Amino acid sequence: MDFERVMREVGRFFDREGFSYAVIGAFALHAYGLTRTTGDVDFVTEFPAQQNLIPFLEALGYETLHVSSGYSNHLHRDPALGRLDFVYVSGETSRLLFGSAQKLLLSEDLSLPVPRAEHLAAMKIQAMKNDPKRTFQEMADILFLMHLPGIDKMEIRDYFEKQGLMDKYNEIQRILETP
């Protein structure tokens, strides 16, 4: 997949249409220093963007695999354009997430908005709750994020508590406290 090409194209769409957005998933983690293999590009954007985004992607040749109020997934037959996943947010979540996102370097010459590390952790906690099969990968990513300088560990703890996953938070705490 030509990740940089795809991220530029989607970023231009959001900028042209005036919707807030950020890169999430593996590329956001990469911006914070954790590089891992991925086969797709993940974005978060405002819920109203969905109405314009899906026709835009379909005009580019993407097949829409799934659409709900909170998510959509798209796949292109051309492997260079690959798979795109979108998370849609609104209200206070949107205001907090996009109000604190900052442009970070994703590749040698591409910078796009990325959420705060704490907000990435919150999305990973939500993903874990929604799909327990993802627990091991999400926990590893959260553990990495919690090692970042200046991270607000209490904010992340609160996200675990809100999702009823304090046992997972306690697991991470035990690891963090091990010399």
N, C-alpha and C positions, 0 to 999 in steps of 0.2 A: 504494500500500500504506500502511496506517495503521501505520507502524513502531512508534510509541510504544505503541499499543494491544496489538500483538502481543508486544512485548518485556515489557510489564507482565504479560500473561496467562501467558507462559511462565515469567517470573521467579516469579510467584505459585505456579505448579505446583512448581517446584524448591524453593522455600522451604517449601511445605506438605509436600512429600514428604521433605524433609531431604537433598536431593542438592546437592553442590557444583556450581557452574556459573559460566561467565563468557561475556560477549559477545566474539566475535572478528570478524574480517573488517572490512568498511568502517566499522561503527559503533565498533569498538575503535580503529581508526585515527583516526576523528573525535574520540574522547575524548583522543587525543594531539595533535590539532591538524591532521590531514590530512582534509579533507572531499572526498569524491568520490561520484559517482553509484553507486547500487547498486539492485538489484531484489529483494534478499532480506535475511534476517537470519540470521547465523551464530552458533552457540553451541558451546561445548565443555562437556562434563559427564562425570561418572563413568560408566564402562561399565555398572554395575548399574542406572542410571537408564533405560536403553533399554527394559527390560522393562515399566516403567510409562508411560514417555513416549509410546511409539508408540500404545498404546490411547487415551491421553488425547488425542493429536492427532487420531486418527481419529474419536473421539467429537465433536470440534469440527468435523468435516467435512473434515479434511485427507486427501488421498490419499497413501499412502506410495509414493514412486517407486523408492526403493532402500534396502536395509538390508544392512549387513555388520557385522562386529564393531567396526569403527572409524568407520563413517559411516552416516548416514541422511539422506534428503532427502524433503521433504513439500511438497505443493502444494495450495492451497485454490482452489476454483472462484471464490470471491469475491475479486476483485482487492484488496480492502481487507485481506484476511488473507494473501494472497500465498504466497511460498515460504520455507520454513525449512530450513536445513541444520544438522546436528549432527555434531560430532566427539566420539567416546567415547574416554576415556583411563583408564588404571588404573595401579596400582603406584606406582613412584617418580615417573613422569611426573605422575600425578594429585597426589601429595603435594606436589611442587615447584610445579606450576602453581597449584593452588588455595591452597596455603599462602602464596603471595606476591601473589595477585590482590588488587586493591583496588577499592572502589566509586569510579567516576569518572562525571562528568556526561556523559550521552549526548544529552540534549535539555534544553530550558529547565528542566524540573522532574523529570527522571528520571535517577537514578544506579543503575547496576548494576555487578556485579563485572566487571573487565577484567584480563586477564593483564598481567604486566610486559611492557614493550616487547621485551625480549630473547626472551621466550617467544613473542610474536607473530612475531618474526623467525624463530624456529625452525620454527614452523608454516608460514611462507611458504617457507622453504627446503625443507621436506618436500613441500609442494605442488608446488614447481618440479621436484623430483626425480620425483615421481609423474606429473606432466603437463608435459613440457617446453614445451608451447604456452603455458603461463602464465608463462614466464620473464620476459618484458618487464614485465608488470604487477607481478609479485612483486619483481623487482629494484628497480623504482621505489619500491615500498612499503618495502623493506628499506633503501634509500638514505635515505629520509625518516627512518625509525626510527634509523638510525645517526647522524643529525644532532641527535638529542635530547640535551639536557644530561644528563650523568651516565650515559649509556648505556655498558654494558660491552661494548666492541667485541671484546675477546678472547673473551668468552663466545659472541658471535655468530660469530666466526671458528671457534671449536670446533664449532659446529653445522654450518657449511659443511664443515669437514673430516670430520666424522662421516658426512655424506651423500655424500662424494666429489665435492664441488662447489667445490674450492679455486680453480678457474679463474674461477668467478663471484665469489667473495670477492675475488680479485685485481683483477677488473674494478671492483668497488665501491671498493676501496682506491685504485686509480688515479684515479677520479673524486673521491674525498674529498681526495686530495693535490693535485689541480689547483687552482691559485690562481684 
